[in-house]
Amino acid sequence: AQSVTQPDIHITVSEGASLELRCNYSYGATPYLFWYVQSPGQGLQLLLKYFSGDTLVQGIKGFEAEFKRSQSSFNLRKPSVHWSDAAEYFCAVGARSGGSNYKLTFGKGTLLTVNP
Amino acid sequence: DTAVSQTPKYLVTQMGNDKSIKCEQNLGHDTMYWYKQDSKKFLKIMFSYNNKELIINETVPNRFSPKSPDKAHLNLHINSLELGDSAVYFCASSQGSFGAGYFGPGTRLTVT
């Protein structure tokens, strides 16, 4: 069965610093990979997704992620963090669930705190 | 324009009651989902519908019954509510059943 590990439960960075959130997945085939962000009391917003092709994926809000098959990783990066980026970040893997249907398995999330 | 909307946003009820949550998407997507987020923020798929057909039905108590009257709507009815049902329930939609794309704002269900 597929699984997602986000090793860092909580990360604190200073505003303007660079950010990397780690995500490792376990899945026997080529996965669909996603990063979502959830602000307090809000729903989830899709930051970016990887289905195939270029392994460096650009997303919204200045985020990017790189798929590394050899490391089973899909780390999220941002060169300069803004205070508004403080939120919970979830990595997810889409795995086949019968026919051409997929279901998402989420990691447990990484809480990002941004210091002024 | 709200892409995926849910009602109600908050739901407080007593054990044993029956309640429903409604979801609508105006994105023209063909697949809709229900996810449950527990108190530790862990998200888990419950159901998925593609063109009104149930395609994913995870290990969920049969007190939970989804209904999709059309492609734009997916409702969740819960019978005999239990304390453990307290959670945030998210509806989501996507074009193609690849897992989820757009999430609704969530419905926070509290069972007392």
Contacts between the chains, C-beta under 8 A, distances in Angstrom:
chain1	res1	chain2	res2	distance
A	32	B	98	5.6
A	32	B	99	6.3
A	34	B	99	7.1
A	34	B	100	7.9
A	36	B	103	7.6
A	38	B	41	7.8
A	42	B	105	6.6
A	42	B	106	7.7
A	43	B	4	7.8
A	43	B	90	6.2
A	43	B	103	4.3
A	43	B	104	5.6
A	43	B	105	4.5
A	43	B	106	5.2
A	44	B	43	7.8
A	44	B	90	6.9
A	44	B	92	7.8
A	44	B	103	4.2
A	45	B	103	7.3
A	46	B	101	6.0
A	46	B	102	6.9
A	46	B	103	7.8
A	51	B	98	7.6
A	88	B	41	6.3
A	90	B	43	6.7
A	92	B	43	7.9
A	92	B	99	7.0
A	92	B	100	8.0
A	94	B	98	5.3
A	94	B	99	3.7
A	97	B	55	7.9
A	97	B	56	5.6
A	98	B	55	7.1
A	98	B	56	7.7
A	99	B	55	7.6
A	100	B	97	6.9
A	101	B	48	6.9
A	101	B	50	6.8
A	101	B	55	4.8
A	101	B	56	6.3
A	101	B	97	4.3
A	102	B	97	6.1
A	102	B	98	4.6
A	102	B	99	4.6
A	103	B	45	4.8
A	103	B	48	6.6
A	103	B	56	5.3
A	103	B	58	7.7
A	103	B	99	5.8
A	104	B	43	7.9
A	104	B	45	6.2
A	104	B	99	3.8
A	104	B	100	5.4
A	105	B	45	7.8
A	106	B	42	7.2
A	106	B	43	4.2
A	106	B	44	7.4
A	108	B	40	7.4
A	108	B	41	7.3
A	108	B	42	5.9
A	109	B	41	5.3
A	109	B	42	7.9
